[in-house]
Amino acid sequence: MIAPIDLKATFIPNDGEFFRVKLALEIAIDEVVNEPGCIRYELTEASEEKLVLTERWASEADLDKHSKGTAVQDLNESLSALLAEPVQLERL
C-alpha cells in the first residue's frame, strides 16, 4: 500500500492583502478538492500574518499531477503580487 503524502503550505500576505490571498486560496480549494487523489486540501489556519493550507494526496503521482495542473498555475498567478515571500511548502 502506498502511504499518503501530507503537506503544509504557508502563505505570508503583504500588508493589507490578507483577504485577497484568502479568496484566491478559497477559489483554488474549490477546484482542487475534486482532483484525483486529493484526500485533503483545506485552509487550517488564517490570520493577518499567515495562512496555512494542509494537503493530503493519495500518491506521489497524484501530487505531481496536481502540482502541474491549472488550479496551481492559476493560484500562483493570482498570488504573484500578494505575498510578502515565496510559499513555504513542507512535507509532514
C-alpha positions as a Markdown table, in Angstrom:
| # | Residue | x | y | z |
|---|---|---|---|---|
| 1 | Met | 0.0 | 0.0 | 0.0 |
| 2 | Ile | 1.2 | 3.5 | -0.9 |
| 3 | Ala | 1.4 | 5.9 | 2.1 |
| 4 | Pro | -0.4 | 9.2 | 1.5 |
| 5 | Ile | 1.7 | 12.4 | 1.2 |
| 6 | Asp | 1.0 | 15.2 | 3.7 |
| 7 | Leu | 2.0 | 18.7 | 3.0 |
| 8 | Lys | 1.7 | 22.1 | 4.7 |
| 9 | Ala | 1.8 | 25.3 | 2.6 |
| 10 | Thr | 2.3 | 28.6 | 4.4 |
| 11 | Phe | 1.4 | 31.9 | 2.7 |
| 12 | Ile | 2.6 | 35.2 | 4.1 |
| 13 | Pro | 0.4 | 38.0 | 2.7 |
| 14 | Asn | 1.7 | 41.5 | 2.0 |
| 15 | Asp | 0.3 | 44.1 | 4.4 |
| 16 | Gly | -3.4 | 44.7 | 3.7 |
| 17 | Glu | -3.7 | 41.7 | 1.3 |
| 18 | Phe | -5.0 | 39.0 | 3.7 |
| 19 | Phe | -8.5 | 38.9 | 2.3 |
| 20 | Arg | -7.3 | 38.8 | -1.4 |
| 21 | Val | -4.9 | 35.9 | -0.5 |
| 22 | Lys | -7.7 | 34.1 | 1.4 |
| 23 | Leu | -10.1 | 34.5 | -1.5 |
| 24 | Ala | -7.5 | 33.2 | -4.0 |
| 25 | Leu | -7.0 | 30.1 | -1.8 |
| 26 | Glu | -10.7 | 29.5 | -1.4 |
| 27 | Ile | -11.2 | 29.5 | -5.2 |
| 28 | Ala | -8.3 | 27.1 | -5.6 |
| 29 | Ile | -9.6 | 24.8 | -2.8 |
| 30 | Asp | -13.0 | 24.6 | -4.6 |
| 31 | Glu | -11.2 | 23.3 | -7.7 |
| 32 | Val | -8.5 | 21.1 | -6.1 |
| 33 | Val | -10.8 | 19.1 | -3.8 |
| 34 | Asn | -12.2 | 17.4 | -6.9 |
| 35 | Glu | -8.8 | 16.4 | -8.4 |
| 36 | Pro | -8.0 | 12.7 | -8.5 |
| 37 | Gly | -6.0 | 11.6 | -5.4 |
| 38 | Cys | -6.9 | 14.7 | -3.3 |
| 39 | Ile | -7.7 | 13.4 | 0.2 |
| 40 | Arg | -7.5 | 16.8 | 2.0 |
| 41 | Tyr | -6.9 | 20.3 | 0.8 |
| 42 | Glu | -8.1 | 22.9 | 3.3 |
| 43 | Leu | -7.2 | 26.1 | 5.0 |
| 44 | Thr | -6.3 | 25.2 | 8.6 |
| 45 | Glu | -5.0 | 28.5 | 9.9 |
| 46 | Ala | -5.8 | 32.0 | 8.8 |
| 47 | Ser | -4.6 | 35.3 | 10.4 |
| 48 | Glu | -3.4 | 38.6 | 9.1 |
| 49 | Glu | 0.2 | 37.3 | 9.4 |
| 50 | Lys | -0.2 | 33.9 | 7.6 |
| 51 | Leu | -2.5 | 31.4 | 6.0 |
| 52 | Val | -1.8 | 27.7 | 6.2 |
| 53 | Leu | -3.1 | 25.2 | 3.7 |
| 54 | Thr | -3.0 | 21.5 | 4.7 |
| 55 | Glu | -2.9 | 18.9 | 2.0 |
| 56 | Arg | -3.0 | 15.1 | 1.7 |
| 57 | Trp | -2.5 | 13.2 | -1.5 |
| 58 | Ala | -3.1 | 9.6 | -2.2 |
| 59 | Ser | 0.2 | 9.2 | -4.1 |
| 60 | Glu | 3.3 | 11.0 | -5.4 |
| 61 | Ala | 1.8 | 10.7 | -8.9 |
| 62 | Asp | -1.4 | 12.5 | -7.8 |
| 63 | Leu | 0.6 | 15.2 | -6.1 |
| 64 | Asp | 2.8 | 15.6 | -9.2 |
| 65 | Lys | -0.2 | 15.9 | -11.5 |
| 66 | His | -1.8 | 18.5 | -9.1 |
| 67 | Ser | 1.5 | 20.5 | -9.0 |
| 68 | Lys | 1.5 | 20.8 | -12.7 |
| 69 | Gly | -2.3 | 21.4 | -13.0 |
| 70 | Thr | -4.2 | 24.6 | -13.9 |
| 71 | Ala | -5.5 | 25.2 | -10.4 |
| 72 | Val | -2.0 | 25.6 | -9.0 |
| 73 | Gln | -0.9 | 27.7 | -12.0 |
| 74 | Asp | -3.9 | 29.9 | -11.6 |
| 75 | Leu | -3.3 | 30.2 | -7.9 |
| 76 | Asn | 0.3 | 31.1 | -8.3 |
| 77 | Glu | -0.6 | 33.8 | -10.9 |
| 78 | Ser | -3.3 | 35.2 | -8.5 |
| 79 | Leu | -0.9 | 35.4 | -5.6 |
| 80 | Ser | 2.2 | 36.6 | -7.5 |
| 81 | Ala | 1.9 | 40.2 | -6.2 |
| 82 | Leu | 0.1 | 39.5 | -3.0 |
| 83 | Leu | 2.7 | 37.6 | -1.0 |
| 84 | Ala | 5.5 | 39.0 | 1.1 |
| 85 | Glu | 7.6 | 35.9 | 0.5 |
| 86 | Pro | 7.5 | 32.7 | -1.6 |
| 87 | Val | 5.1 | 30.0 | -0.4 |
| 88 | Gln | 6.7 | 27.7 | 2.2 |
| 89 | Leu | 5.9 | 24.1 | 1.3 |
| 90 | Glu | 6.7 | 21.5 | 3.9 |
| 91 | Arg | 6.3 | 17.7 | 3.8 |
| 92 | Leu | 5.0 | 16.4 | 7.0 |
